Amino acid sequence: MAEDRKNRRQDVARRPSVLSDELRCRLDVVARDAPESARQLLESVLVIGRDLDLSHVPRRIVDAAVRLVDAEYGVLGILGEDGGLARVLRSGTLRTDAVARLPDGLATPGGPVRPAEPSRPAGHPASCRLQPGRTPEHSFLEVPITVRGTAFGTLRLTGKRGGKDFDEQDETVLSALAAAAGTAIEHARLYQEARDGRRWREADAEIVALLLSGADGTSVLRRIVDSAREILSADLGALAFPQECGTLRVALATGVDAERHQGLVIPRDGSFAGAALRVGEPLISLDVEHDPRITVGPPRWAGLGPAVAMPMTAENEVRGVLLLARAHGGDPFTEAETAPLLSFAGHVALALELGERRRTTEKLTLLEDHERIARDLHDLAIQRLFATGMTLQSIVRFTEHPAARERLLRAVDDLDETIKIIRSAIFGLRTLRTSRTDRGLRARATVAVEQAASPLGFIPALRMEGLIDTDVPPDVAENVLAVLQEALSNVARHARASAVRVSLTDRSGRLTLTVSDNGTGIPPDSRRSGLDNLARRAESLGGTLTTEVPEGGGARVVWTVPLHRGGRR
């Protein structure tokens, strides 16, 4: 495809006179019969070709056509890559309600368009019904627009002012305009391809530099989405990743209404992104809000029209979907302009893979540090505490004062309790190496906090205290993990926080989980179904849930339950 576009550009460069001669010939014909019309036509040609922005050229074409032949109303139906009508541009005011009855499906995108020869049938059956006090539309004029022999669309004008019929001169003028339009569109396409190609190369270089520099994975993904959205003039960009439960979760969204899509969970089956994930190929939709592939769930794409879903593949494995959408009424995405997304989606998959490997390396380094700390605590700290306790016990035998003996025995008990706490910490450090099913609550809470880093964009601070792995019953551990995950998810979706602190403490027979953030707080009129679920979990275990506003703003959720122990070891 890239080679074909290159050949077309070279062909245009080698033969500039062919199109110029065709247009000059048509201008000569118009100038011979109507010099003033020729002057206006030439001005219109200059207006159409002065801006190489492809999104503006079609609008200028239909406006110029209405003005040149003195029509009341004009419609330009633009063909899509599938041959159907992809876009309709209108100019002027149609005096009746017969838009839907214009022939060849020009009124509504999605219908076929017949690229016809210029025609001007008077009294056509498509003429509109008469409204009181109005003059009927006596005729319409239609001309195809082609770009290097390929149909681009059909231009149709109706309602010659003054109640007249379109004549041969109108047909000649419109045909000349159509020839100029084809040239302008071709030049705009070539310019857009060259401009976008440069922008894609610059974006590629920037992303590669970020990947090689070891930049944070979330920032790299955000830059990738923003670059694709800016180059393709998309209003919304999003990344959706598969979840274990057969759904897709939008982990990152930027652009219009991004907050409505951030964190959105959608089904794989019956969704636009899921369809792209299933086939492993890019999918283009002319109207994603009403796309027939979306069959499950509530409406999710209100106000959006053209969209493209690009699977992100690395090592023959689909890692997720990159979604781009334009507002309703925007230009449809084409295969030519979305082709560079293939390499960009590969960058996303590469960023994810590098991020996973970097996290694995960091975890291995952390585990080695944990092992060293655990060994030092066991070989040095515990042994010295044990020796100190033995010394104090030996002194008790030589102490006759009752109060002094009691204080020495209390100190020995405190040392025993400290040794238990240190051994629990050592156990927590070492269980990070075991499988998830064998991990204690400390390790599983650490994993839950680490997993929250991706949607939050940063790693929350975590503090744990007490005999968490030995004192917390399994049912309480499962509940506290569910509460922790839900609380962190709520912060990621609603709080817009830049810092989160998590505290898990086992003290005085109670287990307390505290999640604090510096975000926007909990609005009084917000839905509280999530907090109600957390409260019910606490109540089922005889505990409570409270929400507070910390100093400086934000929110603090405190979940506490009693621990029914069978005795301390």
C-alpha positions in Angstrom: 0.0 0.0 0.0 2.8 2.4 0.8 4.5 1.6 -2.5 1.3 2.3 -4.4 1.0 5.7 -2.7 4.6 6.5 -3.6 4.0 5.5 -7.2 0.9 7.7 -7.4 2.9 10.7 -6.1 5.6 10.1 -8.6 3.0 9.7 -11.4 1.4 13.0 -10.5 4.8 14.7 -10.4 5.7 13.3 -13.9 2.4 14.3 -15.5 1.2 17.6 -14.1 0.0 18.8 -17.5 -2.7 16.1 -18.0 -5.0 17.4 -15.3 -4.2 21.0 -16.0 -5.0 20.5 -19.8 -8.3 18.9 -18.9 -9.3 21.7 -16.6 -8.0 24.4 -19.0 -10.1 22.9 -21.8 -13.3 23.0 -19.6 -12.5 26.6 -18.6 -12.1 27.6 -22.2 -15.5 26.2 -23.0 -17.1 28.1 -20.2 -15.2 31.3 -21.0 -16.4 31.2 -24.6 -20.1 31.0 -23.7 -20.1 32.9 -20.4 -17.0 34.9 -19.4 -18.5 35.9 -16.0 -19.2 32.3 -15.2 -15.6 31.5 -16.2 -14.3 34.1 -13.8 -16.4 32.8 -10.9 -15.4 29.3 -11.7 -11.7 30.2 -11.7 -12.1 31.9 -8.4 -13.9 28.8 -7.0 -11.1 26.6 -8.2 -8.5 28.8 -6.4 -10.6 28.7 -3.2 -10.9 24.9 -3.3 -7.2 24.4 -3.9 -5.8 27.0 -1.6 -6.0 24.8 1.6 -4.5 21.3 1.5 -6.4 20.2 4.6 -8.4 17.2 3.3 -11.1 17.8 6.0 -11.9 21.2 4.5 -11.7 20.6 0.8 -15.1 18.7 0.4 -17.0 21.4 2.2 -15.5 24.1 -0.1 -16.5 22.0 -3.1 -20.2 21.7 -2.2 -20.4 25.4 -1.2 -18.7 26.5 -4.4 -21.1 24.3 -6.5 -24.2 25.9 -5.0 -22.8 29.3 -5.6 -21.7 28.8 -9.2 -25.0 27.4 -10.6 -27.2 29.5 -8.3 -28.8 26.5 -6.6 -30.8 26.5 -3.4 -29.4 23.3 -2.1 -26.5 21.0 -2.7 -25.5 17.6 -1.4 -22.0 15.9 -1.7 -22.2 12.2 -1.0 -18.7 10.8 -0.2 -18.0 7.1 -0.8 -16.4 4.9 1.8 -13.8 2.3 1.1 -16.6 -0.4 0.9 -18.4 1.5 -1.9 -21.2 2.7 0.4 -22.0 6.2 1.4 -19.7 7.2 4.2 -20.4 10.9 4.6 -22.8 13.6 3.5 -22.1 17.3 3.2 -24.9 19.8 2.6 -25.0 23.4 1.6 -27.9 25.8 1.3 -31.5 25.4 2.4 -33.9 22.8 1.0 -37.3 24.4 1.0 -39.3 21.2 1.4 -39.1 18.1 3.5 -38.0 15.7 0.6 -34.4 15.2 1.7 -35.1 11.5 2.3 -36.5 11.1 -1.2 -33.4 12.3 -3.0 -32.4 9.5 -5.3 -29.5 7.1 -4.9 -29.4 7.2 -1.1 -27.7 10.6 -0.8 -29.7 11.6 2.3 -28.4 9.1 4.8 -24.9 7.5 5.1 -24.7 3.8 4.6 -26.6 3.6 1.3 -25.0 3.0 -2.1 -24.2 5.8 -4.4 -24.3 5.5 -8.2 -21.5 7.5 -9.8 -23.5 8.9 -12.6 -22.7 11.0 -15.6 -23.7 14.7 -15.4 -27.5 14.9 -15.6 -30.2 17.5 -15.3 -33.6 15.9 -15.7 -36.5 18.3 -15.4 -39.7 17.3 -13.6 -37.9 14.3 -12.0 -40.1 12.1 -9.9 -37.8 13.0 -6.9 -39.0 16.6 -7.0 -40.5 17.7 -3.7 -44.0 18.2 -2.7 -45.3 21.7 -2.9 -45.6 23.7 0.3 -48.0 26.6 0.6 -46.6 29.7 -1.0 -43.5 27.9 -2.3 -42.1 27.4 -5.8 -41.6 23.7 -6.7 -38.1 22.4 -7.3 -38.2 21.9 -11.1 -34.9 20.1 -11.6 -31.7 18.8 -10.1 -28.2 18.5 -11.5 -25.8 15.7 -10.6 -22.2 15.1 -11.4 -19.7 12.5 -10.2 -16.3 13.4 -8.7 -13.5 11.1 -9.4 -9.9 11.1 -8.2 -7.5 9.6 -10.7 -10.2 7.4 -12.2 -11.6 6.2 -8.8 -15.1 7.4 -7.7 -14.9 9.8 -4.8 -18.5 10.7 -4.5 -21.5 12.3 -6.2 -22.4 16.0 -6.2 -26.1 16.8 -6.5 -27.7 20.2 -6.7 -31.4 21.0 -6.6 -33.7 24.0 -6.7 -32.4 26.4 -9.3 -33.3 29.8 -8.0 -36.1 31.7 -9.7 -37.9 28.5 -10.5 -35.7 27.8 -13.6 -34.3 24.5 -14.9 -30.6 23.8 -14.8 -29.2 24.2 -18.4 -26.2 23.0 -20.4 -24.0 25.9 -19.2 -24.7 24.9 -15.5 -23.7 21.4 -16.5 -20.5 22.5 -18.1 -19.6 24.7 -15.1 -20.3 21.9 -12.7 -18.3 19.4 -14.7 -15.3 21.8 -14.7 -15.7 22.3 -11.0 -15.8 18.5 -10.5 -12.5 18.1 -12.5 -10.8 20.8 -10.3 -12.3 19.1 -7.2 -10.7 15.8 -8.2 -7.3 17.4 -8.5 -7.7 19.3 -5.2 -8.7 16.2 -3.4 -5.7 14.2 -4.8 -3.3 16.9 -3.8 -4.8 17.2 -0.4 -4.5 13.4 0.0 -0.9 13.4 -1.0 -0.1 16.3 1.3 -1.9 14.6 4.2 0.0 11.3 3.6 3.3 13.1 3.6 2.5 15.2 6.6 1.1 12.2 8.6 4.0 10.1 7.6 6.4 12.6 9.1 4.4 12.9 12.2 4.2 9.1 12.6 8.0 8.9 12.2 8.6 11.6 14.8 6.1 9.9 17.2 7.8 6.5 16.6 11.2 8.1 17.5 9.8 9.7 20.6 8.2 6.4 21.9 11.3 4.4 21.2 13.4 6.9 23.1 11.0 6.7 26.0 11.1 2.9 26.0 14.9 2.8 25.9 15.2 5.4 28.7 13.3 3.2 31.1 10.4 5.7 31.5 7.4 4.8 33.6 5.1 2.4 31.7 2.0 4.4 32.4 3.5 7.6 31.0 4.7 5.8 27.9 1.2 4.3 27.3 -0.4 7.7 27.8 2.1 9.3 25.3 1.3 6.6 22.7 -2.4 7.1 23.0 -2.1 10.9 22.9 0.2 10.7 19.8 -2.2 8.5 17.9 -5.2 10.6 18.9 -3.4 13.9 17.8 -2.2 12.5 14.4 -5.5 11.0 13.4 -7.6 13.9 14.8 -9.5 11.6 17.1 -11.6 13.0 19.9 -11.2 10.0 22.2 -8.3 7.5 22.7 -8.4 4.5 25.0 -6.5 1.3 25.9 -8.5 -1.8 26.9 -6.9 -4.9 28.4 -8.3 -8.4 28.9 -9.3 -9.4 32.4 -9.4 -12.9 33.9 -13.2 -12.9 34.1 -13.8 -12.7 30.3 -14.1 -8.9 30.2 -12.1 -5.9 29.0 -11.1 -3.0 31.2 -10.3 0.4 29.9 -7.1 1.1 31.8 -6.3 4.4 30.1 -8.5 7.0 28.4 -7.7 10.5 27.1 -9.6 13.2 25.2 -13.3 14.0 25.2 -15.3 12.4 28.1 -12.2 10.4 29.1 -13.4 10.2 32.7 -16.6 8.4 31.5 -14.5 5.7 29.9 -11.6 5.4 32.4 -12.0 2.1 34.3 -14.9 1.0 32.2 -15.4 -2.7 32.2 -16.9 -4.1 28.9 -17.7 -7.7 27.8 -15.4 -9.4 25.3 -18.4 -10.8 23.5 -20.8 -8.2 22.2 -18.5 -5.2 22.2 -16.6 -3.4 19.5 -13.2 -3.8 21.2 -14.0 -7.4 21.9 -14.7 -8.1 18.3 -11.3 -6.6 17.3 -9.6 -8.7 20.0 -11.4 -11.9 18.8 -10.4 -11.5 15.1 -7.0 -10.1 15.8 -7.3 -7.5 13.1 -8.1 -3.8 13.0 -11.8 -3.0 12.8 -13.3 0.3 11.5 -16.8 1.5 12.3 -18.7 4.4 10.7 -20.9 4.9 13.8 -19.6 3.1 16.9 -22.5 4.3 19.0 -24.9 2.2 16.8 -22.4 -0.4 15.6 -24.2 -3.8 15.1 -21.3 -5.6 16.7 -22.2 -4.0 20.1 -25.0 -6.3 21.4 -24.4 -6.4 25.1 -24.6 -3.9 27.9 -25.8 -0.3 28.2 -24.9 2.4 25.6 -21.2 3.3 26.0 -20.3 5.5 23.1 -22.8 8.4 23.3 -21.8 11.3 21.0 -19.2 9.3 19.1 -19.3 8.2 15.4 -16.3 7.0 13.4 -14.0 4.7 15.3 -11.2 2.2 14.9 -10.1 -0.7 17.2 -6.6 -1.9 16.7 -5.4 -5.1 18.5 -2.0 -4.8 20.2 0.1 -7.9 19.4 3.5 -8.9 20.8 5.1 -12.3 20.1 1.9 -13.5 18.4 -0.1 -12.7 21.5 -2.9 -10.1 21.6 -2.3 -8.0 24.7 -5.1 -5.5 24.4 -6.9 -3.1 22.1 -6.2 0.5 21.1 -9.4 2.4 20.5 -9.7 5.8 18.7 -13.0 7.6 18.0 -14.2 10.8 16.5 -17.3 12.8 17.4 -20.5 12.0 15.6 -20.4 13.6 12.2 -16.6 13.4 11.9 -14.8 11.9 8.9 -14.7 8.1 8.8 -11.3 6.4 9.4 -9.7 4.9 6.3 -7.4 2.0 6.0 -4.7 4.2 4.5 -4.6 6.6 7.5 -4.9 3.9 10.1 -2.2 1.6 8.6 0.6 3.2 10.8 -1.4 2.3 13.9 -0.2 -1.3 13.4 3.3 -0.4 14.4 2.0 2.0 17.0 -0.1 -0.7 18.6 3.1 -2.9 18.5 4.7 -0.1 20.6 2.0 -0.4 23.2 2.5 -4.2 23.4 6.2 -3.7 23.6 5.8 -1.1 26.4 3.6 -3.6 28.3 6.1 -6.4 27.9 9.1 -4.2 28.9 7.1 -3.0 31.9 6.3 -6.5 33.0 9.9 -7.6 32.6 11.1 -4.5 34.5 8.6 -5.2 37.3 9.8 -8.8 37.4 13.4 -7.7 37.7 12.4 -5.3 40.5 10.5 -8.0 42.3 13.5 -10.4 42.1 15.8 -7.7 43.5 13.2 -6.9 46.2 12.9 -10.6 47.1 16.7 -10.9 47.4 16.7 -7.9 49.7 13.9 -9.4 51.7 15.8 -12.7 52.0 18.9 -10.8 53.2 17.0 -8.8 55.7 15.2 -11.8 57.0 18.5 -13.7 57.4 20.1 -10.8 59.2 17.1 -10.4 61.5 17.1 -14.1 62.3 20.9 -14.4 62.8 21.6 -11.1 64.5 18.6 -9.4 66.0 16.7 -12.4 67.3 19.7 -14.0 68.7 20.8 -10.9 70.6 17.3 -10.4 71.9 17.1 -14.0 73.0 20.5 -13.7 74.8 19.3 -10.5 76.5 16.2 -12.2 77.7 18.2 -15.1 79.1 20.5 -12.7 80.9 17.5 -10.9 82.5 16.0 -14.2 83.6 19.2 -15.2 85.3 19.3 -11.9 87.1 15.7 -12.5 88.5 17.1 -15.3 90.8 19.4 -12.8 92.5 16.7 -10.1 92.9 14.9 -10.1 96.2 12.8 -6.9 95.8 9.3 -7.9 94.6 8.8 -4.8 92.4 12.2 -5.2 90.8 11.5 -8.9 90.1 8.1 -8.0 88.5 9.7 -5.4 86.3 12.4 -7.8 85.1 9.8 -10.5 84.3 7.8 -7.9 82.4 10.8 -7.0 80.4 11.5 -10.6 79.6 7.8 -11.0 78.4 8.2 -7.9 76.2 11.3 -9.3 74.7 9.5 -12.6 73.9 6.7 -10.6 72.3 9.2 -8.6 70.2 10.8 -11.8 69.1 7.4 -13.1 67.9 6.8 -9.9 66.0 10.2 -10.1 64.3 9.6 -13.8 63.4 6.2 -12.8 61.9 7.9 -10.2 59.8 10.6 -12.7 58.7 7.8 -15.1 57.7 6.1 -12.4 55.7 9.3 -11.5 53.9 10.0 -15.1 52.9 6.5 -16.1 51.9 6.7 -13.6 49.0 8.6 -16.4 47.2 5.8 -18.9 47.5 2.8 -19.3 45.2 -0.3 -17.1 45.6 -2.3 -19.8 47.3 0.4 -20.3 49.9 1.0 -16.6 50.6 0.2 -15.0 53.8 -1.9 -11.9 54.2 1.1 -9.6 54.2 2.3 -10.9 50.8 -1.2 -10.8 49.3 -1.8 -7.3 50.5 1.5 -6.2 49.0 0.5 -7.8 45.7 -2.9 -6.0 45.7 -1.2 -2.7 46.3 1.3 -3.3 43.5 -1.5 -4.2 41.1 -3.2 -0.9 41.9 -0.2 1.0 40.5 -1.3 0.6 36.9 -4.8 2.2 37.1 -3.6 4.8 39.7 -0.4 5.8 37.8 1.7 5.5 40.9 2.5 3.0 43.7 0.6 3.6 47.0 2.5 3.7 50.2 2.0 0.6 52.4 2.5 0.1 56.1 1.8 -3.2 58.0 2.1 -3.8 61.7 1.5 -6.8 64.0 1.2 -10.6 63.6 -0.9 -10.3 60.5 0.1 -13.6 58.9 -0.4 -15.7 62.1 -3.3 -13.9 63.9 -5.8 -13.2 61.1 -8.2 -16.1 60.3 -8.6 -17.1 56.6 -12.1 -15.8 56.3 -11.1 -12.4 57.7 -8.1 -12.3 55.4 -10.2 -12.9 52.3 -12.6 -10.1 53.3 -9.8 -7.6 54.0 -8.2 -8.3 50.6 -11.5 -7.7 48.9 -12.0 -4.5 50.8 -8.5 -3.3 50.0 -9.0 -4.0 46.3 -12.4 -2.3 46.2 -11.1 0.8 48.1 -8.1 1.2 45.8 -10.3 0.7 42.7 -12.7 3.5 44.0 -9.7 5.9 44.4 -8.5 5.1 40.8 -11.9 5.6 39.3 -13.2 8.6 41.2 -10.7 10.4 43.4 -8.2 11.8 40.9 -5.6 11.4 43.6 -1.8 11.8 43.3 -1.0 9.9 46.6 -2.5 7.0 48.5 -1.5 5.5 51.8 -2.6 2.1 53.0 -2.2 0.9 56.6 -2.9 -2.7 57.8 -2.5 -3.2 61.5 -3.1 -6.0 64.0 -3.3 -4.4 67.4 -5.2 -5.1 70.6 -7.3 -7.9 69.1 -8.5 -5.8 66.2 -7.5 -5.8 62.5 -7.7 -2.3 61.0 -7.4 -1.4 57.3 -7.0 2.3 56.5 -6.9 3.7 52.9 -6.3 7.4 52.6 -5.9 9.6 49.5 -5.5 13.3 48.7 -8.1 13.4 45.9 -11.4 15.1 45.5 -13.1 13.4 48.4 -16.5 11.6 48.6 -19.3 13.8 47.3 -22.4 13.8 49.5 -24.6 13.0 46.5 -22.5 10.3 45.1 -23.6 6.6 44.8 -22.5 4.7 47.9 -23.2 1.2 46.7 -19.4 0.4 46.9 -19.1 1.7 50.4 -22.3 0.0 51.5 -20.7 -3.3 50.3 -17.6 -2.7 52.4 -19.8 -1.8 55.4 -21.7 -5.0 55.1 -18.5 -7.0 55.0 -17.4 -5.4 58.2 -20.8 -5.9 59.9 -20.8 -9.6 59.0 -17.6 -9.9 61.0 -18.7 -7.8 63.9 -16.8 -4.7 62.7 -17.4 -1.2 61.4 -16.7 1.0 58.4 -16.1 4.8 58.8 -15.2 7.5 56.3 -13.3 10.6 57.2 -11.9 13.7 55.7 -8.1 13.9 56.5 -6.4 17.2 57.2 -5.6 18.8 53.8 -8.6 17.2 52.0 -9.2 13.9 50.2 -10.8 10.9 51.9 -10.0 8.2 54.5 -11.8 4.9 54.7 -11.3 2.9 58.0 -12.4 -0.7 58.0 -11.9 -2.5 61.3 -13.0 -6.0 62.6 -12.3 -8.0 65.8 -10.0 -11.0 65.7 -11.3 -14.1 67.5 -8.1 -15.8 68.5 -7.7 -19.1 70.1 -4.6 -18.1 72.0 -1.3 -16.5 71.2 1.8 -18.4 70.4 
